[in-house]
Amino acid sequence: MVKADLISKVAEIGITKKQAGEVVDIFVGAIKDALAKGDKVSLVGFGTFCVKTRKERTGRNPRTGEKIEIGEKKVPSFKPGKELKNAVS
């Protein structure tokens, strides 16, 4: 499923695809904003979006084999909820 498919599915509630697109954009934007602030977004039964910090580590340049330092980095993370896990198994 791609974003257009999701918009079509949301539009099935009786709104236009343009309105559904705005709803999807607002929803995704709200999650992005919350994660940017360091907050968690928890959708009971679906899952939890959060930000995790990857520690600094030593990597290797694939071309030269030279060791390089990869700095600490914040990355988005998703932990599926029980209902979602059960739905796909």
Beta strands, then each sheet from edge to edge (+ up, - down):
strand 1: 41-43
strand 2: 47-54
strand 3: 57-60
strand 4: 67-70
strand 5: 73-80
sheet 1: 1+ 2- 5+
sheet 2: 3+ 4-
end
